[in-house]
Amino acid sequence: MKSLYDFIVEPLGETYNNEIQVDNKSLILNTKIESFKFVNRHARVKSCPLAYYTGINVGDIIIIHQNVFRVFYDTLGKQKKSRSWFKDNLYFCQPDQIYLYKQNGDWKSFNDRCFIKPLKSKSPLSNEKEQRLIGILKYGNSSLEDKKITPGDLVGYTPYGEWEFIIDNERLYCMKSNDIVIKYENKGNQKEYNPSWTSSS
């Protein structure tokens, strides 16, 4: 069971993450399939493409686009599985729908993707909880390394290019390498911003 150009994956858990555990109790966050933010984006690789080698292996955990497992309603209002659905609990996943993968316990970014950890706002006059367009590089890539930008660096990024993900109970922004526009001097006095609800998700 192999595809020529696509990965074949299965969801790691349910297709939607509609509940979190808070103090040993289940809290329902979502009841609608239209809400893309609650679609599960963690998958396990069951088969790799035949046409090329990507570095990702069978059994690896990957972080993918929300549309792979997303359920929708057709024009008649009938609920349908994702267009990526193959059979049973298996789905096709294109390489450009993969952002991060885990091998031997370590996360690695895929292609030109990188992940940024948002920072807590310093301004007592602002109602914003986090600083805008600035964060700590959590997972980089070879393109950023060529520019001497490595994990732990304080960086600035362009607006509207970031996607929110929860990785190992951390809230991170996924973006492309060219969204990173500046490297700041990191004085070590920045506080990461991680909402309390993520520690129980």
Disulfide bonds with the S-S distance in Angstrom:
none
